[in-house]
Structures are given as C-alpha cells and as structure tokens.
Amino acid sequence: MVVGFPHGYGAGLNSPNSPTPIMITRFLASNNAEHSRLYALMDGPCAEGMSGSPVFAEAEGSVFFNGVYTGTIRPDCGRSQYGKFAELGRYHDAGLLRSLMASFDDKVAL
C-alpha cells in the first residue's frame, strides 16, 4: 500500500488542517535482491506526485513500513510493437534506507 497526496489531492477533508491521504494498493512484483538492484518493483505505477510516499506491507495480519515510493519505470518504452508499454512502480525498501542512514550517522559522528 502506498499512502500519499498526489499533487496535493486528498480523499477528503476531516478539517481544513487535516487532509485524508489516498491509499493505492499494489503488489510486490520483484524483490530488490534480484540482480543486485537497489530497489524493488510493484505491479503498477502510483499516481504522479506520490514520489516520497511511504510504502506499507501487510503480512500475517500486521501492517509495517516497507519503504519509500520513488516513481514509475517503463522498461520497454519505445520498443513495443503493439503500442502498449509496461509500467511498474519502484520503491526503495526500508532495509536499504536503514543501511544508508546508519552509514550517514557513522560519518556525521566522526
């Protein structure tokens, strides 16, 4: 699940200062461990303007933070003979983000 405000738009307003985010459901299409990628793929893109939105996963009845949505990729752009192109969502997973932050913290502490 990706939660955010594409182009500032929300699902409704509880009050002027408390907008309700939009939730888009996507499924994991590829693990980031494959091919030494630094990101994982979802089965489709999210709305434009959702880059930086948190990605949550559900497993065994629990919901947990899984990463940050970073955009859409089109792996076959310009190569389709049928006029249709694949669009996949991309996100950087929480494990990678934790590693980067730990590395940054180590360098700042020096």
N, C-alpha and C positions, 0 to 999 in steps of 0.2 A: 504494500500500500504506500502510495506517495501522497503526502499531505502538503497543501500549499495554496497560494493565491496567484493563479496565472494572471499576469498583467494587473494585479491588484484586485481582481474579482473574487468575491466570496460566495458561499452558498446561501447566505442570508445574513441578516444583521440582528444580533441579540440587542445591541445598543450601538450607538454611533462609535463608541470606543472599543467594541468587542466584536469584530467580524468573525464569521464562521468559515473555516477553511474548506476547501474542496478536497475530497479524497478520491484518488484514482486507483483502482485495483489492477495490478499487473502481476505476472508470474515470472519466476526466475527462468531464464532461457539458457544461460550459460554461466558456469562457475568462473570466478576470476582466476582460479588456479590453472585453468586450461591455457596452454600456450603462453604462460608467464605474463598474462595480461594484468594490468594494474586496476582493472575494473571488471564488473560483472554486467551481464546483459539481461534485459527484461524483454518479454514477448511483444512489446509495442511501446511507442513513444508516449510521453505525457504531453500535456498542453504546453504551448510555448509560454515562456515566462516562469516555468516552475524549476528552473535550474537552481540548485542550492536547497531544494526542499528535502526534508528528512524522508527516508525510506524505512518503513517498518515491515517486519515479517511476523508471521503467526506460525507457531509450532506448538503442538500439544496443549492447545488452549491458552497459551500465553502470547502476548504481543511484545516485541522488543525492537529497539533501534537497530537497523541493519546497515545504514549508510546514508549517503547524500546523492541525490539525483543530479547528474551533470549534463544531461542533454540527450539528443537523438543522433543516431548514426544511420547512415544509408549505405550498407556495404556493397550494394550492386548499382549504385547511382550511375546512370549513363550507360549501363551495359545490358539492360533488359530488352529483349527482342519483342516482348509482349506489351510494353508500355506501362508495366506495373513494377514497382520497386519495393524492396524490403525496407522497413523502418523498425528499428529496435531502440529501446530505451537503454541508457547507460548510467550506471551509478558506481561510485567508489564505496567499497564496503567499510564497515566500522573498524574491522581489524587493521586495515591499511591506514585508516585515519588515526587510530590509536598509536600505531608504529611511528607515523610521521610526527605526531605531537610529542611523543616520548623523545624522539631524536631532536626535535626543536628544543624541548625543555633541557636536554643534556647540554646543548650548545649554548643556550642562554645562561645556564648555571655556571659556565666556565669563567 
